[in-house]
Every structure is written in structure tokens, then in C-alpha cells.
Amino acid sequence: MLKLYHANHSTCSQKVRLCLAEKSLDWEGQLVNLATNEHLTSEYLKLNPNGVVPTLIHDGEVITDSGVICEYLEEVFPETPMLPTDPVERAEVRAWVRYLDEVPTAAIRVPSFNMAFLPRYDNLDDLSFQKQQADVRPIRKHFYERMGRKGFDNVEVDAALAQIRSTLERMEKRLANNTWLSGTIFGLADIIALPLIDRMDDLGFAQMWQDGQPKVTDWFKRAKARGSFDTTFYPKSRLSEFLRLSPLQPQDKAQIPTR
């Protein structure tokens, strides 16, 4: 009934896997190989014209975008709620979901690509990179052009880390008076945030919250203790488990501090 096209290490795929696990839903998985551009094949683009993962198929209907998929699952399978009952609180959680999708989700791609994916392009010259990697992206062409085959520069990295710090500060304030980002329940805001924080942890940036943000540190510890965490982050679903991570060094090789 539910079929998910996803990638093991994709943070957006992890968000949906978390939601499915929290709701105890059975689903069939179809892995999409991002390294070989399987998400850019004509067959996949018929399902998801954006050429990204994940994509959910439910009773023959196609649902795209991780945040939208999670909200869809909440509407169709409300038995285990991921949103508060109060309309104002629901709106607040939805605002968190929008913010997390628009700001830190995009920011975390910068250190992820600089530290994990650049070796894929070692054998390409600039023109080949443009044609084979940037031009074929339906919605992320400009992201790849900014990155280039040598990675993001100091300005891009600094801006990304600043957005991540800002996110952590917002989380710390939210958690000062709430058990979870979603309020009293582990819900949609937490589901969207957890893969992002886990990615930064995997990349070696845990000190960004361990040094001065105890509420976030405690939230992450409690979230990892949930049964849905191990279901979602199974072996080889983190970058460090199957890729050799490089230090976060932009083009001029200057190390960017995390604080």
C-alpha cells in the first residue's frame, strides 16, 4: 500500500522513514542510487519531476517532497498523531517544519558535499562537470554551479554554518519550555530536525550544540533513544559509514571553525 523511493543517507529520506517508523506503518522500500544519478533517469523523473528523493506511492498516487509526505501521512494515518490538537500549537509546529525545510536542510548540504561527495568529481574537468552534473538537475542546477567540482568556498561555508548555528539557537529557546520541538509530543518538527542534527553529528560538528546548548544536547540524546531512530538510521545509512569524510576545507584550504 505504501512504497517509498529513497536513499539510505538522504536526510530527506530519513525524515520520511522516521515518520513511517513513529506511526508504525508497513511500507515497501525502493532504493535509489544517487551516485549513479538513478534519480535523474526518465523513469524516475516521471514519478518525481524534481529529480530528488524521496517519493511516496500510496494506492497508486504519487506524493513528493519530504515535508509534504510527512504531513500527508499525518492526515491519512492519524492514529499516532504527529501534530498537537490545539490549532495554534499545530500552526506553530507547521511553522517549524517550514523553517527547518527551508533553512537548515539547505545549509547542511554545504558541509555534506564538501566533506563527502567531492571525490566523485575528481575525474571531471569544469565543462564535463557542468554538463554531467549541473545541467541535468531539474531544480538544483544552480546549487551544483555554486559548488563546482572543487567544492564551496569560504563565503558559502561560513553562511551555511551561520544558518545552522541560528537553527540550534532557535531550538534551544523552543526546548526551554517544551519537551519536544513539537510541544508535548515527539512530532513533525522533531522528525524534520532529527536527520539534520544527526548529519551534523556524523560530520563531526556535535560541539556546535554540546558547548553551550544543553537543551539541544538533551533533546538529541532522547530522540536517539526512541525505537524509530534505529529503524531509520540502520547500518550504512550515515555518510561516515561508507564514505571517507574529508576535513571541512574550502578551496583555499583554510579550516572553518565551528563556533
C-alpha positions as CSV (number, residue, x, y, z in Angstrom):
1,M,0.0,0.0,0.0
2,L,2.9,2.3,0.8
3,K,6.0,2.3,-1.4
4,L,8.9,4.7,-0.7
5,Y,11.6,5.6,-3.2
6,H,14.5,6.7,-1.0
7,A,18.3,6.7,-0.5
8,N,20.0,5.4,2.6
9,H,21.9,8.5,3.5
10,S,19.5,11.2,2.2
11,T,18.4,13.4,5.1
12,C,15.1,14.0,3.4
13,S,14.6,10.2,3.0
14,Q,15.4,9.8,6.7
15,K,12.7,12.3,7.7
16,V,10.0,10.1,5.9
17,R,11.5,6.9,7.3
18,L,11.3,8.4,10.8
19,C,7.6,9.4,10.3
20,L,6.7,5.9,9.0
21,A,8.5,4.3,12.0
22,E,6.8,6.6,14.5
23,K,3.5,5.7,13.0
24,S,4.3,2.0,12.9
25,L,3.3,1.8,9.2
26,D,4.4,-1.0,6.9
27,W,6.0,0.1,3.7
28,E,8.0,-1.2,0.8
29,G,11.3,0.4,0.0
30,Q,12.9,1.1,-3.3
31,L,16.4,2.3,-3.0
32,V,17.5,5.0,-5.5
33,N,21.3,5.2,-6.3
34,L,22.2,8.8,-6.2
35,A,25.8,8.2,-7.0
36,T,24.8,6.8,-10.5
37,N,22.1,9.5,-11.0
38,E,19.3,7.0,-10.8
39,H,17.1,9.8,-9.6
40,L,17.6,11.6,-12.9
41,T,16.5,8.7,-15.2
42,S,13.5,9.2,-17.3
43,E,11.7,6.5,-15.4
44,Y,12.2,8.2,-12.1
45,L,11.5,11.7,-13.4
46,K,8.1,10.5,-14.5
47,L,7.3,9.9,-10.8
48,N,9.2,12.9,-9.4
49,P,9.9,15.7,-12.0
50,N,12.2,17.4,-9.4
51,G,14.6,14.5,-9.6
52,V,15.1,14.2,-5.9
53,V,14.3,11.7,-3.2
54,P,12.1,10.7,-1.5
55,T,8.9,9.9,-3.4
56,L,6.0,8.1,-1.8
57,I,3.5,6.0,-3.7
58,H,0.2,5.3,-1.8
59,D,-2.5,3.3,-3.6
60,G,-1.1,4.4,-6.9
61,E,-1.0,8.1,-6.0
62,V,2.4,9.9,-6.1
63,I,3.4,12.2,-3.2
64,T,6.6,14.2,-3.4
65,D,8.7,16.4,-1.0
66,S,9.7,15.0,2.3
67,G,7.8,17.6,4.4
68,V,4.7,17.2,2.3
69,I,4.9,13.4,2.6
70,C,5.1,13.6,6.4
71,E,2.1,15.9,6.6
72,Y,0.3,13.6,4.1
73,L,1.0,10.6,6.3
74,E,-0.3,12.5,9.3
75,E,-3.6,13.2,7.5
76,V,-4.1,9.8,6.1
77,F,-2.9,7.8,9.2
78,P,-3.9,10.0,12.2
79,E,-3.9,7.1,14.7
80,T,-0.5,8.1,16.1
81,P,-0.6,11.9,15.9
82,M,2.5,13.9,15.0
83,L,0.7,17.3,15.5
84,P,-0.8,18.8,18.6
85,T,-4.6,19.0,19.0
86,D,-4.7,22.8,19.6
87,P,-4.9,24.7,16.3
88,V,-2.5,27.4,17.4
89,E,0.1,24.8,18.5
90,R,-0.4,22.9,15.2
91,A,0.3,26.1,13.3
92,E,3.4,26.7,15.4
93,V,4.7,23.2,14.6
94,R,4.0,23.7,10.9
95,A,5.9,26.9,11.0
96,W,8.9,25.0,12.5
97,V,8.6,22.4,9.7
98,R,8.7,25.2,7.0
99,Y,11.7,26.8,8.7
100,L,13.6,23.5,9.0
101,D,12.9,22.6,5.4
102,E,13.9,26.0,4.0
103,V,16.9,27.0,6.1
104,P,19.0,24.2,7.8
105,T,18.0,21.5,5.3
106,A,19.6,23.6,2.6
107,A,22.5,24.7,4.7
108,I,23.6,21.2,5.7
109,R,24.1,20.3,2.1
110,V,27.2,22.6,2.0
111,P,29.3,20.8,4.6
112,S,27.9,17.4,3.4
113,F,29.0,17.9,-0.1
114,N,32.4,19.5,0.7
115,M,33.3,16.7,3.1
116,A,31.8,13.6,1.5
117,F,30.9,13.9,-2.2
118,L,33.7,15.9,-4.0
119,P,35.8,12.8,-4.8
120,R,33.0,11.8,-7.2
121,Y,34.1,14.6,-9.5
122,D,37.8,14.2,-9.4
123,N,38.0,12.8,-12.9
124,L,35.8,15.6,-14.4
125,D,37.0,18.9,-15.9
126,D,34.9,22.0,-15.4
127,L,33.0,21.6,-18.7
128,S,32.2,18.0,-18.0
129,F,31.1,18.8,-14.5
130,Q,28.7,21.4,-15.9
131,K,27.2,19.1,-18.5
132,Q,27.1,15.9,-16.5
133,Q,26.3,17.2,-13.0
134,A,24.8,20.7,-13.0
135,D,22.9,20.9,-16.3
136,V,21.0,17.7,-15.7
137,R,19.5,18.8,-12.4
138,P,15.8,19.9,-12.7
139,I,15.9,22.0,-9.5
140,R,19.4,22.0,-8.2
141,K,21.4,23.2,-11.2
142,H,22.5,26.5,-9.5
143,F,23.4,24.6,-6.3
144,Y,25.9,22.5,-8.3
145,E,27.1,25.5,-10.2
146,R,27.9,27.3,-6.9
147,M,29.6,24.3,-5.6
148,G,31.6,23.4,-8.7
149,R,33.7,20.3,-8.8
150,K,36.1,21.7,-6.1
151,G,33.5,22.5,-3.5
152,F,32.0,25.5,-1.8
153,D,34.3,28.4,-0.9
154,N,34.7,30.2,2.4
155,V,31.8,32.5,1.9
156,E,29.3,29.7,1.2
157,V,30.6,27.5,4.1
158,D,30.5,30.4,6.6
159,A,27.0,31.3,5.6
160,A,25.9,27.7,5.9
161,L,27.4,27.3,9.4
162,A,25.8,30.5,10.5
163,Q,22.4,29.3,9.5
164,I,23.0,26.0,11.3
165,R,24.1,27.9,14.5
166,S,21.0,30.1,14.2
167,T,18.8,26.9,14.0
168,L,20.4,25.5,17.1
169,E,19.8,28.7,19.0
170,R,16.1,28.7,18.0
171,M,15.9,25.0,19.0
172,E,17.5,25.8,22.4
173,K,14.9,28.6,23.1
174,R,12.0,26.3,21.9
175,L,13.1,23.5,24.2
176,A,13.5,25.7,27.2
177,N,9.7,25.5,27.7
178,N,8.8,22.4,25.7
179,T,9.6,18.7,26.0
180,W,10.0,18.4,22.2
181,L,10.1,20.8,19.3
182,S,6.5,19.8,18.6
183,G,5.5,20.6,22.1
184,T,4.5,17.8,24.5
185,I,4.8,15.1,21.8
186,F,7.6,13.9,19.6
187,G,6.1,15.1,16.3
188,L,6.6,16.6,12.8
189,A,9.1,19.3,13.9
190,D,11.2,16.8,15.7
191,I,11.0,14.4,12.7
192,I,12.2,17.0,10.3
193,A,15.0,18.3,12.6
194,L,16.5,14.9,13.8
195,P,18.1,13.8,10.5
196,L,19.7,17.3,10.2
197,I,21.2,17.2,13.6
198,D,22.3,13.6,13.1
199,R,24.1,14.6,9.9
200,M,26.0,17.3,11.6
201,D,26.9,14.9,14.4
202,D,28.1,12.4,11.7
203,L,30.2,15.1,10.1
204,G,31.9,15.8,13.4
205,F,30.1,19.1,14.4
206,A,28.5,17.9,17.7
207,Q,30.4,20.6,19.6
208,M,28.2,23.2,18.0
209,W,25.4,22.2,20.5
210,Q,27.3,20.3,23.1
211,D,29.2,23.5,24.0
212,G,26.6,25.8,25.4
213,Q,23.2,24.4,24.3
214,P,22.2,21.8,26.9
215,K,18.6,21.6,25.8
216,V,19.5,20.6,22.3
217,T,22.1,18.1,23.6
218,D,19.4,16.5,25.8
219,W,16.8,16.6,23.0
220,F,19.2,14.8,20.7
221,K,20.0,12.2,23.3
222,R,16.3,11.5,24.0
223,A,15.4,11.4,20.3
224,K,18.2,8.8,19.6
225,A,16.8,6.6,22.4
226,R,13.5,6.2,20.6
227,G,12.8,3.0,18.7
228,S,12.2,4.8,15.5
229,F,15.8,6.1,15.5
230,D,17.5,2.7,15.0
231,T,14.8,1.8,12.4
232,T,15.6,4.9,10.4
233,F,19.4,5.1,10.8
234,Y,20.2,1.5,10.1
235,P,23.8,0.4,9.3
236,K,25.3,2.2,6.3
237,S,22.7,5.0,6.4
238,R,25.3,7.6,7.5
239,L,27.9,9.2,5.3
240,S,30.8,8.2,7.6
241,E,29.9,4.6,7.4
242,F,30.5,4.2,3.7
243,L,32.3,7.4,2.6
244,R,35.7,8.7,3.7
245,L,35.0,12.1,5.1
246,S,37.4,15.0,4.4
247,P,38.1,17.9,6.8
248,L,35.8,20.9,6.1
249,Q,38.3,22.7,3.9
250,P,37.1,25.1,1.3
251,Q,39.0,26.0,-1.9
252,D,41.7,28.0,-0.1
253,K,42.3,25.1,2.4
254,A,41.6,27.3,5.4
255,Q,39.8,25.4,8.2
256,I,36.4,26.9,9.1
257,P,35.8,27.0,12.8
258,T,32.5,25.5,14.2
259,R,32.0,28.3,16.7
